[in-house]
Amino acid sequence: MIPIQTVVTRMEAQLDAEGSDRYLFDQDYRPAINSAKDWIVSIFKHVFADKSVSEESLRDLVYTRVFQTSEFSRINVDKATLGHDIWSILSVNPNARTYPNSTIIAQLKPEDSTYRTDLTYLDSETFAKRLSVEEWENMKTNIFAAGNPSISNSLKSYGYVSPGNYGSLGYDGGGTEIEISPALDNKLVGIRYLKYPNDVSLITDNLEFPSSLMEMITKKALNFIAIKQGDGSTLYQITKEDIGVLTQLIL
């Protein structure tokens, strides 16, 4: 975690604004820090896609939760269900073993899935491969593809398609859902994911990034303030150069 007070103190020193009211938290520091947070998220999206950095660098944001699938082998991963946004799904683990051991609970509608807050994920003997929409549409006719439903022996492998909304007048899955194949009807699944970091509201807040990113947050927040000043100042040039160096550290 990164204390926002520490970031602001560092920014004040760089701006030579200690003890002055030239820059205010609500008008200057908070928007700049939140913009820096969103910028870092966008950078990590690229490096995760390239597999050039481990999600371990964001360990404060890694969550593992247990879900019970619907009768359609789908799981609602909407913000309204979890209480926060999912940044990226890291793994989907069918037939999860949990603590405590649990039986399947009744669900009101066939399309209902349940976030099992009463269970903790322990492990699973398998995982589901992430499939693109094109791979998902083709896997039923390819017996060698992950997720193909015709394989029932030890060679069976699971696949899932990225979250989407399947809602209609006769179907309410609760929002965004992932779908797993071969079908897992009313089964327990572990999902490990990155939580999208919360916006900063107060100077007493903590930013949900590891302390190793303190300098990057500070420099990029200064960069946004410099852009806001709009004068092509030396501050903008220095921080832009520093950000280039810092970005390479996570690649």
GIQUI-V559032 format. One record per residue. N is the residue number from 0. RES is the residue in one small letter. SS is DSSP state (A for helix, B for strand, O for the rest). D_CENTER is the distance of its C-alpha to the mean C-alpha in Angstrom with 2 decimals. Layout:
BEGIN
n = (N:N)
res = (RES:RES)
ss = (SS:SS)
d_center = (D_CENTER:D_CENTER)
END
This chain:
BEGIN
n = (0:1:2:3:4:5:6:7:8:9:10:11:12:13:14:15:16:17:18:19:20:21:22:23:24:25:26:27:28:29:30:31:32:33:34:35:36:37:38:39:40:41:42:43:44:45:46:47:48:49:50:51:52:53:54:55:56:57:58:59:60:61:62:63:64:65:66:67:68:69:70:71:72:73:74:75:76:77:78:79:80:81:82:83:84:85:86:87:88:89:90:91:92:93:94:95:96:97:98:99:100:101:102:103:104:105:106:107:108:109:110:111:112:113:114:115:116:117:118:119:120:121:122:123:124:125:126:127:128:129:130:131:132:133:134:135:136:137:138:139:140:141:142:143:144:145:146:147:148:149:150:151:152:153:154:155:156:157:158:159:160:161:162:163:164:165:166:167:168:169:170:171:172:173:174:175:176:177:178:179:180:181:182:183:184:185:186:187:188:189:190:191:192:193:194:195:196:197:198:199:200:201:202:203:204:205:206:207:208:209:210:211:212:213:214:215:216:217:218:219:220:221:222:223:224:225:226:227:228:229:230:231:232:233:234:235:236:237:238:239:240:241:242:243:244:245:246:247:248:249:250)
res = (m:i:p:i:q:t:v:v:t:r:m:e:a:q:l:d:a:e:g:s:d:r:y:l:f:d:q:d:y:r:p:a:i:n:s:a:k:d:w:i:v:s:i:f:k:h:v:f:a:d:k:s:v:s:e:e:s:l:r:d:l:v:y:t:r:v:f:q:t:s:e:f:s:r:i:n:v:d:k:a:t:l:g:h:d:i:w:s:i:l:s:v:n:p:n:a:r:t:y:p:n:s:t:i:i:a:q:l:k:p:e:d:s:t:y:r:t:d:l:t:y:l:d:s:e:t:f:a:k:r:l:s:v:e:e:w:e:n:m:k:t:n:i:f:a:a:g:n:p:s:i:s:n:s:l:k:s:y:g:y:v:s:p:g:n:y:g:s:l:g:y:d:g:g:g:t:e:i:e:i:s:p:a:l:d:n:k:l:v:g:i:r:y:l:k:y:p:n:d:v:s:l:i:t:d:n:l:e:f:p:s:s:l:m:e:m:i:t:k:k:a:l:n:f:i:a:i:k:q:g:d:g:s:t:l:y:q:i:t:k:e:d:i:g:v:l:t:q:l:i:l)
ss = (O:B:B:A:A:A:A:A:A:A:A:A:A:A:A:O:O:O:O:O:O:O:O:O:A:A:A:A:A:A:A:A:A:A:A:A:A:A:A:A:A:A:A:A:A:A:A:A:A:O:O:O:O:O:A:A:A:A:A:A:A:B:B:B:B:B:B:B:O:O:O:O:O:B:B:B:O:O:A:A:A:A:O:O:O:B:B:B:B:B:B:B:B:B:O:O:B:B:B:O:O:O:O:O:O:O:O:O:O:O:O:O:O:B:B:O:O:O:O:B:B:B:B:O:O:O:O:B:B:B:B:O:A:A:A:A:A:A:A:A:A:O:O:O:O:O:O:O:O:O:O:O:O:O:O:O:O:B:B:B:B:B:B:B:B:O:O:B:O:O:B:O:O:O:O:B:B:B:B:B:B:O:O:O:O:O:O:B:B:B:B:B:B:B:B:O:O:O:O:O:O:O:O:O:O:B:B:O:O:O:A:A:A:A:A:A:A:A:A:A:A:A:A:A:A:A:A:A:A:O:O:O:O:A:A:A:A:A:A:A:A:A:A:A:A:A:A:A:A:O:O)
d_center = (16.15:17.97:20.74:21.05:24.81:24.90:23.12:25.59:28.49:27.72:27.42:30.71:32.41:31.39:32.55:35.69:34.97:35.47:37.27:37.37:36.04:35.49:31.69:30.23:26.94:26.22:27.61:26.61:24.44:21.75:21.13:21.28:18.80:16.23:16.95:16.59:13.13:12.09:14.19:12.61:9.10:11.26:13.10:10.42:9.46:13.17:13.70:11.23:13.08:16.27:15.42:17.15:15.03:13.52:10.14:12.80:13.04:9.91:11.25:11.16:7.43:7.85:8.92:11.35:12.92:15.99:16.74:20.10:20.35:22.61:25.94:24.40:21.93:18.95:16.14:14.97:11.20:11.95:11.16:14.83:14.58:11.86:12.70:9.35:6.85:3.96:2.07:3.67:6.36:8.41:11.52:13.55:16.74:19.65:22.49:20.78:23.14:22.48:24.11:26.25:27.45:27.09:28.76:27.17:27.45:29.03:26.99:28.81:28.09:27.53:24.27:22.86:20.12:19.48:16.75:19.01:18.69:21.98:20.80:19.18:18.10:20.61:20.59:21.28:23.80:21.77:18.46:17.68:17.37:15.03:17.64:17.98:19.85:23.02:22.68:22.04:25.17:27.24:26.36:28.89:31.74:30.77:31.54:29.97:26.50:23.66:23.59:27.27:28.73:32.27:31.70:32.25:33.42:31.82:30.71:28.29:24.70:21.73:19.46:16.83:16.17:12.97:12.46:15.46:17.89:21.12:22.89:26.65:29.65:30.01:26.44:23.81:20.76:19.16:16.81:14.15:14.84:14.47:17.92:19.22:22.55:25.10:24.99:23.86:25.57:24.85:23.44:20.95:17.70:15.19:11.51:9.47:5.68:3.24:3.87:4.58:7.91:10.95:13.82:16.88:19.84:22.46:23.82:23.57:19.76:17.56:14.66:11.74:12.31:14.89:18.42:18.84:17.10:19.62:21.94:19.50:18.33:22.03:23.26:20.88:21.56:25.22:24.80:23.70:26.67:28.93:27.92:28.64:32.04:32.70:35.61:34.60:35.01:35.08:31.99:29.99:31.44:30.88:27.23:26.47:28.16:26.43:22.94:24.00:24.96:21.86:19.56:21.66:20.96:17.39:18.46)
END
